[in-house]
Amino acid sequence: MKKKKNNVWQKRAIKDLLFLYLVIAVAFAFQNLTPIKPPPPPYETQEAILAWNPAFELLRPEPEEKMDFAEDISDLAKKVAITFDDGPHPVYTEPILDGLKERGVKATFFITGDHAEQYPDIVKRMYEEGHLIGNHTYSHIQLTKYNLAEFAEELLLTSQIIAEITGAETLFVRPPYGLWDIRLETDLNMFPVMWTVDPRDWARSNVSGIVNDVVKKVKPNDIILLHDEYESTQNASLIIIDQLLEAGYEFVTVEEILLP
């Protein structure tokens, strides 16, 4: 009977020791763990993501001294590009050209091949007066995953039409609706030009609203998107130019923004 009680005690002692060893092992493991930082929110910059990932810690550049925008903006070249899509228009483009000429301002016109064929004299005037002419496809076609070949054909045709009128090669493209396929850059040697300020002039006729949207949002090196097929845009564009000139901006064509 006594021997049986000793066996029970021994089994309990072994269980207690095993449990104690387990507690010690777990405590030791936790002591050597380092807390894992959660990844940054999706709106953080790429630099923040690299900084969070320990594997990239050695590649992280030294932090640069931040520029005081209010103090240093005067030291920047206050350049801005104003661009016009969908023309040339038989009524509204030439008054815009008249206004640009009076002010000594250069603009960029992304024209369709269809309109260029109809109004070649306006295209020729754009070129002769020093404006940059870009490609906006032949029929304002929207690029999809099914029509890449057709889209490319329209770009080539439009560039050919522009070359026949001006004798110049067209390198820059404003893809309709901002839809682009990077393969076209190498296949056609054409480069897309998007925009940074869009007052949606095609959707409204309120001149002051268009002007205010641009003037309040614009900053150096912005590209303004307008459409020279509306009377409201014709009027608003010249007011925008006047106000930005008064604010010290210099108007340039898009290649001076993209290829400084």
C-alpha positions as CSV (number, residue, x, y, z in Angstrom):
1,M,0.0,0.0,0.0
2,K,2.8,2.4,0.9
3,K,4.7,1.5,-2.3
4,K,1.5,2.4,-4.3
5,K,1.3,5.8,-2.6
6,N,4.9,6.5,-3.4
7,N,4.3,5.8,-7.1
8,V,1.4,8.3,-7.2
9,W,3.6,10.9,-5.6
10,Q,6.4,10.4,-8.1
11,K,4.1,10.7,-11.0
12,R,2.7,14.0,-9.7
13,A,6.2,15.3,-9.1
14,I,7.2,14.5,-12.6
15,K,4.1,16.3,-14.0
16,D,4.9,19.3,-11.9
17,L,8.5,19.4,-13.0
18,L,7.5,19.1,-16.7
19,F,5.0,22.0,-16.3
20,L,7.6,24.1,-14.6
21,Y,10.1,23.4,-17.4
22,L,7.4,24.4,-19.9
23,V,6.7,27.7,-18.1
24,I,10.4,28.5,-18.0
25,A,10.9,27.7,-21.7
26,V,7.9,29.9,-22.8
27,A,9.1,32.8,-20.6
28,F,12.6,32.5,-22.1
29,A,11.3,32.5,-25.6
30,F,9.2,35.6,-25.1
31,Q,12.1,37.4,-23.5
32,N,14.1,37.0,-26.8
33,L,11.3,38.1,-29.1
34,T,11.3,41.7,-30.5
35,P,8.0,43.4,-31.2
36,I,7.0,43.5,-34.8
37,K,6.0,46.9,-36.1
38,P,2.8,46.8,-38.3
39,P,3.3,48.0,-41.9
40,P,2.5,51.6,-42.6
41,P,-1.0,52.5,-43.9
42,P,-1.4,52.4,-47.7
43,Y,-1.2,56.2,-48.0
44,E,2.3,56.2,-46.7
45,T,5.2,57.0,-49.1
46,Q,7.4,54.3,-50.5
47,E,10.2,55.6,-48.3
48,A,8.1,54.8,-45.3
49,I,7.6,51.3,-46.5
50,L,11.3,50.8,-47.1
51,A,12.0,52.3,-43.7
52,W,9.7,49.8,-42.0
53,N,11.2,46.8,-43.7
54,P,14.4,45.8,-41.8
55,A,15.8,44.3,-45.0
56,F,16.0,47.7,-46.6
57,E,17.4,49.6,-43.5
58,L,20.9,49.8,-45.0
59,L,19.5,51.2,-48.2
60,R,17.6,54.0,-46.6
61,P,19.0,57.4,-47.6
62,E,20.0,60.0,-45.1
63,P,16.9,62.3,-44.4
64,E,17.0,65.4,-46.5
65,E,16.4,68.8,-45.0
66,K,12.8,69.8,-45.8
67,M,12.3,72.9,-47.8
68,D,10.1,75.6,-46.3
69,F,7.7,76.1,-49.2
70,A,6.6,79.6,-48.1
71,E,10.2,80.8,-47.9
72,D,11.7,79.1,-50.9
73,I,8.9,79.2,-53.6
74,S,10.4,82.5,-54.8
75,D,13.6,80.7,-55.7
76,L,11.8,78.2,-57.9
77,A,11.2,78.8,-61.6
78,K,7.4,79.3,-61.6
79,K,6.8,77.4,-64.8
80,V,3.4,76.1,-65.9
81,A,2.1,74.5,-69.1
82,I,-1.4,75.1,-70.4
83,T,-2.7,72.5,-72.8
84,F,-5.7,72.2,-75.1
85,D,-7.3,68.9,-76.2
86,D,-9.7,67.9,-79.0
87,G,-9.0,70.7,-81.5
88,P,-8.5,72.4,-83.7
89,H,-12.0,73.9,-83.5
90,P,-13.2,76.1,-86.4
91,V,-14.6,78.8,-84.1
92,Y,-12.8,78.8,-80.7
93,T,-9.2,77.8,-81.4
94,E,-8.2,80.8,-83.4
95,P,-9.4,83.4,-80.8
96,I,-7.3,81.4,-78.3
97,L,-4.3,81.6,-80.6
98,D,-4.9,85.4,-81.0
99,G,-4.9,85.8,-77.2
100,L,-1.8,83.7,-76.8
101,K,0.0,85.7,-79.4
102,E,-1.0,89.0,-77.8
103,R,0.5,87.8,-74.5
104,G,3.6,86.1,-75.8
105,V,2.5,82.8,-74.3
106,K,3.2,79.3,-75.7
107,A,0.8,76.5,-75.3
108,T,0.5,72.8,-76.2
109,F,-2.3,71.6,-78.4
110,F,-3.2,67.9,-78.5
111,I,-5.2,67.6,-81.7
112,T,-7.2,64.8,-83.3
113,G,-6.3,63.7,-86.8
114,D,-9.9,64.1,-87.9
115,H,-9.9,67.8,-87.0
116,A,-6.4,68.4,-88.3
117,E,-7.6,67.1,-91.7
118,Q,-10.6,69.4,-91.6
119,Y,-8.7,72.5,-90.4
120,P,-5.1,72.2,-91.6
121,D,-4.6,76.0,-91.7
122,I,-5.2,76.3,-88.0
123,V,-2.7,73.5,-87.3
124,K,-0.2,75.2,-89.5
125,R,-0.7,78.5,-87.6
126,M,-0.2,76.7,-84.3
127,Y,3.1,75.4,-85.4
128,E,4.3,78.6,-87.1
129,E,3.6,80.6,-83.9
130,G,5.7,78.3,-81.8
131,H,3.2,76.2,-80.0
132,L,3.8,72.5,-79.4
133,I,1.5,70.1,-81.3
134,G,0.7,66.7,-79.7
135,N,-1.2,63.7,-80.8
136,H,-4.7,63.0,-79.5
137,T,-5.5,60.0,-81.8
138,Y,-7.5,60.3,-85.0
139,S,-11.1,59.9,-83.7
140,H,-10.6,60.4,-79.9
141,I,-10.6,56.6,-79.5
142,Q,-10.6,55.1,-76.0
143,L,-8.0,52.5,-75.4
144,T,-9.2,49.2,-74.1
145,K,-7.5,45.8,-73.7
146,Y,-9.1,44.7,-77.0
147,N,-8.1,47.6,-79.4
148,L,-4.4,48.2,-78.9
149,A,-3.6,47.7,-82.6
150,E,-6.4,50.0,-83.7
151,F,-5.3,52.6,-81.1
152,A,-1.7,52.5,-82.4
153,E,-2.9,52.8,-86.0
154,E,-4.8,56.0,-85.1
155,L,-1.7,57.5,-83.4
156,L,0.4,56.7,-86.5
157,L,-2.2,58.2,-88.9
158,T,-2.6,61.3,-86.8
159,S,1.2,61.8,-86.6
160,Q,1.4,61.4,-90.4
161,I,-1.3,64.0,-90.9
162,I,0.5,66.5,-88.6
163,A,3.8,65.9,-90.4
164,E,2.2,66.6,-93.8
165,I,0.9,69.9,-92.4
166,T,3.9,71.0,-90.4
167,G,6.8,68.9,-91.5
168,A,7.5,68.1,-87.9
169,E,7.6,64.8,-86.0
170,T,5.1,64.3,-83.2
171,L,6.6,62.8,-80.0
172,F,4.0,63.6,-77.3
173,V,0.6,62.0,-76.9
174,R,-2.4,62.9,-74.8
175,P,-4.2,59.6,-74.6
176,P,-8.0,60.2,-74.5
177,Y,-9.4,59.6,-71.0
178,G,-5.8,59.2,-69.8
179,L,-5.7,55.5,-70.8
180,W,-2.3,54.3,-72.0
181,D,-0.2,51.2,-72.7
182,I,3.5,51.5,-71.9
183,R,4.3,49.2,-74.9
184,L,3.4,52.0,-77.2
185,E,6.3,54.1,-76.0
186,T,8.9,51.7,-77.5
187,D,6.8,50.5,-80.4
188,L,5.9,54.0,-81.7
189,N,8.5,56.3,-80.0
190,M,5.7,58.3,-78.5
191,F,5.4,59.5,-74.9
192,P,2.2,60.2,-72.9
193,V,1.5,63.5,-71.3
194,M,-1.1,63.5,-68.6
195,W,-2.2,66.5,-66.5
196,T,-2.1,67.8,-62.9
197,V,-4.9,70.4,-62.9
198,D,-8.3,69.6,-64.5
199,P,-11.1,72.1,-64.0
200,R,-13.5,69.9,-66.1
201,D,-14.2,72.7,-68.5
202,W,-15.9,70.2,-70.8
203,A,-18.6,69.6,-68.2
204,R,-19.6,73.2,-67.4
205,S,-19.9,76.7,-68.9
206,N,-19.3,78.8,-65.8
207,V,-16.2,80.8,-66.8
208,S,-15.4,82.1,-63.3
209,G,-15.7,78.5,-61.9
210,I,-13.2,77.2,-64.5
211,V,-10.8,80.1,-63.7
212,N,-11.0,79.7,-60.0
213,D,-10.5,76.0,-60.1
214,V,-7.2,76.4,-62.0
215,V,-5.9,79.5,-60.2
216,K,-6.5,78.2,-56.7
217,K,-4.9,74.8,-57.4
218,V,-2.0,75.6,-59.7
219,K,1.6,75.3,-58.5
220,P,5.0,75.4,-60.3
221,N,5.5,72.7,-62.9
222,D,1.8,71.9,-63.2
223,I,0.2,70.9,-66.5
224,I,-3.3,72.4,-67.0
225,L,-5.9,70.5,-69.0
226,L,-8.4,72.5,-71.1
227,H,-10.4,71.8,-74.3
228,D,-10.5,74.4,-77.1
229,E,-13.9,73.5,-78.4
230,Y,-16.0,75.6,-76.0
231,E,-16.7,79.3,-75.8
232,S,-16.4,79.2,-72.0
233,T,-12.9,77.6,-72.3
234,Q,-11.9,80.2,-74.9
235,N,-12.8,83.0,-72.4
236,A,-11.6,81.2,-69.3
237,S,-8.2,80.3,-70.7
238,L,-7.2,83.9,-71.4
239,I,-8.3,85.0,-67.9
240,I,-6.3,82.1,-66.4
241,I,-3.2,83.2,-68.3
242,D,-3.6,86.8,-67.3
243,Q,-4.0,85.9,-63.6
244,L,-1.1,83.5,-63.6
245,L,1.2,85.9,-65.4
246,E,0.4,88.5,-62.8
247,A,1.3,86.0,-60.1
248,G,4.7,85.6,-61.7
249,Y,4.2,82.4,-63.7
250,E,6.0,81.6,-67.0
251,F,4.1,79.6,-69.6
252,V,6.0,76.9,-71.3
253,T,5.2,73.9,-73.5
254,V,5.0,70.5,-71.9
255,E,8.4,69.3,-72.9
256,E,10.0,72.0,-70.7
257,I,8.0,70.5,-67.7
258,L,8.7,66.9,-68.6
259,L,12.3,67.3,-69.8
260,P,13.8,70.2,-67.8
